[in-house]
């Protein structure tokens, strides 16, 4: 099934499905390392992506969480939640706006594949 992937260029940097998924996993799992592991990504690469995203906006999107019984970790800031929500809204709206065109491309590809057999 065909799908639409959204990447938003913000000057020389960009936000796309991978970075948004990383933010969502950080929120769900409470740490950069756990989020990286869940995505088969090294801690170093996950940290680099977080640092890049923290530098893109007016404030950080991910911040350390103080320790306690469960130890420290990381969490999304209110800005981080807003970035994820905005991206998911853009992604949804773009998917809805292009649904017919994507379906037409998929049908055309299916017709070409069937004719080749």
C-alpha positions in Angstrom: 0.0 0.0 0.0 1.3 3.4 -0.9 1.9 6.0 1.8 3.0 9.6 2.0 6.1 10.6 4.0 6.4 14.2 5.2 9.8 15.9 5.7 9.9 19.5 6.8 13.0 21.5 5.9 13.8 24.1 8.4 16.7 25.9 6.9 19.7 23.5 6.7 18.1 21.1 9.1 14.9 19.0 8.8 12.3 17.2 10.8 10.8 14.0 9.4 9.3 10.7 10.5 12.4 9.3 12.1 13.1 12.3 14.4 9.4 12.5 15.4 9.4 8.7 16.1 12.5 9.2 18.2 10.8 12.0 20.2 7.7 9.8 20.7 9.9 6.9 21.9 11.8 9.1 24.3 8.4 10.2 25.8 7.2 6.6 26.0 10.4 5.0 27.3 11.9 7.8 29.3 15.4 7.8 28.0 17.4 8.5 24.9 19.2 5.2 25.1 16.0 3.1 25.3 14.5 5.1 22.5 17.6 4.5 20.4 17.6 0.8 21.1 13.9 0.5 20.2 14.8 2.0 16.8 18.0 0.0 16.3 20.0 3.2 16.6 23.1 3.8 18.6 22.9 6.0 21.7 25.4 8.3 20.0 23.2 8.7 16.9 20.1 9.2 19.0 21.9 11.8 21.2 23.1 13.7 18.0 19.5 13.8 16.7 18.2 15.1 20.0 20.9 17.8 20.2 20.1 18.8 16.6 16.4 19.1 17.4 17.2 21.0 20.6 19.1 23.5 18.5 16.4 24.0 15.9 13.8 25.7 18.1 13.6 28.5 20.6 14.2 26.0 23.4 14.9 22.4 24.0 12.5 19.7 22.9 14.0 17.1 25.2 15.3 17.7 28.7 16.8 15.6 31.5 14.5 14.2 34.1 15.8 14.3 37.7 16.6 11.0 39.4 14.6 9.2 42.1 13.7 5.6 42.7 13.6 5.0 38.9 16.8 7.1 38.3 17.1 9.9 35.8 16.2 9.9 32.2 14.8 12.3 29.7 11.4 13.7 28.8 9.8 15.9 26.2 9.4 19.5 27.1 6.1 21.3 26.4 7.8 22.5 23.2 8.7 18.9 22.3 5.1 17.9 22.7 4.0 20.8 20.5 6.6 19.9 17.8 5.3 16.3 17.7 1.7 17.4 17.7 2.3 19.9 14.9 4.2 17.4 12.8 1.5 14.8 13.2 -1.2 17.3 12.3 0.8 18.3 9.2 1.3 14.7 8.3 -2.4 13.9 8.7 -3.6 16.9 6.7 -1.1 16.2 3.9 -2.2 12.6 3.7 -5.8 13.6 3.5 -5.1 16.2 0.9 -3.2 13.8 -1.4 -5.2 10.6 -0.8 -6.8 10.5 -4.3 -3.5 11.3 -6.1 -1.6 8.7 -4.2 -4.3 6.1 -4.8 -4.2 7.0 -8.6 -0.4 6.5 -8.6 -0.7 3.2 -6.8 -3.4 2.0 -9.3 -1.1 3.0 -12.2 1.8 1.1 -10.7 -0.4 -1.9 -10.1 -1.6 -1.8 -13.7 2.0 -1.6 -15.0 3.0 -4.6 -12.8 0.0 -6.6 -14.0 0.7 -5.9 -17.6 4.4 -6.9 -17.2 3.4 -10.4 -15.9 
